[in-house]
Amino acid sequence: MNVFYNLEGIGDTLIITMDPTFEGSVGHERKGDAARLFNEESGETVGYNLFNASAYLSLEAKGQVEMDDEKLKSINEAIAKNGFEDVLEGDFTPKFVVGYVAEKEKHPNADKLNICKVEIGDETLQIVCGAPNVDQGQKVVVAKVGAVMPSGMVIKDAELRGVPSSGMICSAKELDLPDAPQEKGILVLDDQYEVGQAFKDKCMFTRASCGPVFLFG
C-alpha cells in the first residue's frame, strides 16, 4: 500500500494505491467521500480516493504519507462509514533500507552492468546495477520492490539483459537528497549505518510525486 496527500497540489484528498505496479484499465465507483478504484477486468480493488480526508484523519504530508497502524485504522473506518466493505491491509516495513554489497560480478551480457548480491538484514537481494562506483563491501541505500522514488517511479521486479533484478541501489540524486552530486554514482554510506535499518530522509516524503495513481471525483 502507498498513500499520498498534498493539500496544495490536489486538494483535501487522500490517494491510496493497493498495487503500485498495476497498469491495466481502471474503473471506479463513488459513495459519499470515498471512491473505490478497481481493475476493470477482474473487479479487484486497486485503490481508493478519500475526499475531505482531513475530516477523517490528521494529515500533514505533502507527498507520500508515512503510514502506521493508527492511520490504517482511520482509513478503514472512513471507507466503512462511506458504505464500502473492503478492509485494507498494508505492509509498513521500510521500503528504503541500508544494504551491504556482499558480492559483485560483471553482467555477462552488458559491459556497464554488474550483478550484486546485497544483504538487507533478513534477506539477500540480487540487484543489477549500472553505477560506475558500485563495489563489494559497500554500505548502500536499497529501494525495495514496491518503493516509490521521489520522482514517482515505482520499483518493480525486473529483468535486465536476461538477469533478474529485485530492487535498486540508489544514488543521492535519485533519493532527491540536498546537495546531491550530479555525476553518476550510488550513495555510499559510512559505518555508522546498520545493515537492514530503515533509511529515511524527510525530503524523500515531502517531495515525492504521487506516482501511478488515479484521481476520480
C-alpha positions in Angstrom: 0.0 0.0 0.0 1.2 3.5 -0.9 -0.7 6.6 0.4 -0.4 10.2 -0.9 -1.7 13.6 0.3 -1.0 17.1 -0.9 -3.5 19.7 0.1 -2.0 22.4 -2.0 -1.4 20.2 -5.1 -4.7 18.2 -5.4 -6.9 19.4 -2.5 -8.1 17.6 0.6 -8.0 14.1 -1.0 -6.1 11.1 0.2 -4.9 8.8 -2.6 -4.5 5.1 -1.7 -2.9 2.6 -4.0 -3.0 -1.0 -3.1 -1.0 -2.2 -6.1 1.6 0.4 -7.2 2.6 -1.8 -10.2 -0.9 -2.1 -11.7 -1.0 -0.8 -15.2 -4.4 -2.0 -16.5 -7.7 -0.3 -17.1 -9.2 1.3 -14.0 -12.9 1.6 -13.2 -14.4 3.5 -10.2 -17.4 3.7 -8.0 -18.1 6.5 -5.5 -20.1 6.5 -2.3 -20.0 9.7 -0.3 -16.5 10.8 0.3 -14.9 7.6 -0.9 -14.2 6.3 -4.4 -13.2 2.7 -4.9 -10.8 2.1 -7.9 -10.8 -1.4 -9.4 -9.3 -3.5 -12.1 -12.0 -3.5 -14.8 -11.1 -7.0 -15.9 -11.0 -8.7 -12.5 -13.0 -6.4 -10.3 -10.2 -6.4 -7.8 -9.7 -3.3 -5.7 -6.5 -1.4 -6.7 -7.0 1.7 -4.6 -9.3 4.4 -3.0 -9.7 8.1 -3.2 -10.9 9.6 0.1 -12.3 13.1 -0.3 -12.5 15.6 2.6 -9.7 13.5 4.1 -8.9 15.9 6.9 -12.4 15.1 8.4 -11.3 11.5 8.9 -7.6 11.7 10.0 -4.9 14.2 10.7 -2.6 14.8 7.8 0.5 16.9 7.3 2.2 15.2 4.4 3.0 16.9 1.1 3.6 13.8 -0.9 3.9 10.2 0.3 2.3 9.6 3.7 4.3 7.7 6.3 1.8 5.0 7.2 1.3 3.2 10.5 -1.4 1.0 12.1 -3.3 4.0 13.5 -3.6 5.8 10.1 -4.7 2.5 8.5 -7.4 2.1 11.2 -8.7 5.6 10.5 -8.7 4.9 6.7 -10.7 1.7 7.1 -13.2 3.4 9.4 -13.6 6.1 6.8 -14.1 3.6 4.0 -16.7 1.7 6.1 -18.5 4.9 7.1 -19.0 5.7 3.4 -20.5 2.4 2.6 -17.7 0.1 1.3 -16.9 -3.3 2.8 -13.2 -3.5 1.9 -10.8 -3.9 4.8 -7.4 -2.6 3.6 -4.2 -4.2 4.8 -0.8 -2.7 4.5 2.9 -3.7 4.7 4.6 -0.8 6.6 8.0 -2.3 6.7 10.6 0.2 5.3 11.0 0.2 1.6 14.2 2.2 1.7 16.8 0.3 3.7 20.6 0.1 4.3 22.2 -2.7 2.3 25.6 -4.3 2.2 27.1 -5.3 -1.2 28.3 -8.8 -0.3 29.2 -9.8 -3.9 29.7 -8.1 -7.3 30.3 -9.7 -10.6 30.2 -8.4 -14.2 27.0 -8.9 -16.1 27.6 -11.5 -18.9 25.7 -9.5 -21.5 26.4 -5.9 -20.6 29.8 -4.3 -20.1 28.4 -1.4 -17.9 26.2 -3.5 -15.6 27.1 -5.5 -12.5 25.2 -8.2 -10.7 25.2 -7.5 -7.0 24.2 -9.7 -4.1 23.0 -7.2 -1.4 22.3 -8.1 2.2 19.5 -6.1 3.7 19.2 -7.8 7.1 16.7 -10.7 6.9 17.3 -11.4 3.2 19.7 -11.1 0.3 18.6 -9.4 -2.9 20.0 -9.8 -6.4 20.2 -6.3 -7.9 21.6 -5.4 -11.3 23.4 -2.1 -11.0 24.9 0.2 -13.7 26.6 2.7 -11.3 30.3 3.0 -12.1 31.3 3.2 -8.4 29.4 0.2 -7.0 31.7 -2.3 -5.3 31.8 -5.2 -3.0 32.0 -4.3 0.7 30.0 -1.1 0.5 27.0 0.0 2.6 24.4 1.4 0.3 20.7 2.6 0.2 18.4 0.0 -1.3 14.9 0.7 -2.7 13.0 -2.5 -2.3 10.3 -3.7 -4.7 7.2 -1.5 -4.1 9.2 1.6 -3.1 8.1 4.9 -4.6 11.0 7.1 -5.6 10.8 10.9 -5.1 10.4 11.1 -8.9 7.2 9.0 -8.7 8.9 5.9 -10.2 7.8 2.6 -8.6 10.4 0.0 -8.1 9.4 -3.4 -9.6 11.0 -6.8 -10.1 12.7 -6.6 -13.4 15.0 -8.5 -15.8 18.0 -6.6 -17.2 19.6 -8.2 -20.2 18.4 -11.6 -19.1 19.3 -11.3 -15.4 16.6 -10.9 -12.7 16.9 -7.9 -10.5 14.8 -7.1 -7.4 15.2 -3.6 -6.1 17.6 -0.7 -6.8 20.8 0.6 -5.3 20.2 4.3 -5.1 22.2 7.5 -5.8 21.8 10.6 -3.7 20.3 12.3 -6.8 17.7 9.5 -7.2 16.8 10.0 -3.5 16.5 13.7 -4.0 18.8 14.4 -1.2 20.0 18.0 -0.6 23.3 18.9 -2.3 23.3 15.6 -4.2 26.2 15.3 -6.7 25.2 15.5 -10.4 27.7 12.9 -11.6 26.7 9.3 -11.9 27.3 7.0 -8.9 25.5 5.4 -6.0 25.4 6.9 -2.5 28.0 5.0 -0.4 27.2 5.1 3.4 29.7 5.2 6.2 29.9 2.7 9.0 27.5 4.4 11.4 24.7 2.8 9.4 23.5 -0.7 10.3 22.6 -3.2 7.6 18.8 -3.6 7.4 17.9 -0.4 9.2 15.4 2.0 7.5 16.9 4.8 5.5 14.9 8.0 6.0 15.2 11.5 4.8 12.3 13.8 5.3 12.6 15.3 1.9 12.0 11.9 0.3 8.5 12.1 1.6 7.7 15.8 1.3 8.9 15.9 -2.4 7.6 12.6 -3.5 5.4 12.5 -6.5 2.1 10.7 -6.4 3.4 8.2 -9.0 1.0 5.9 -10.9 -2.2 6.8 -9.1 -5.7 7.7 -10.2 -8.0 10.5 -9.0 -11.7 10.3 -9.6 -14.3 12.8 -8.5 
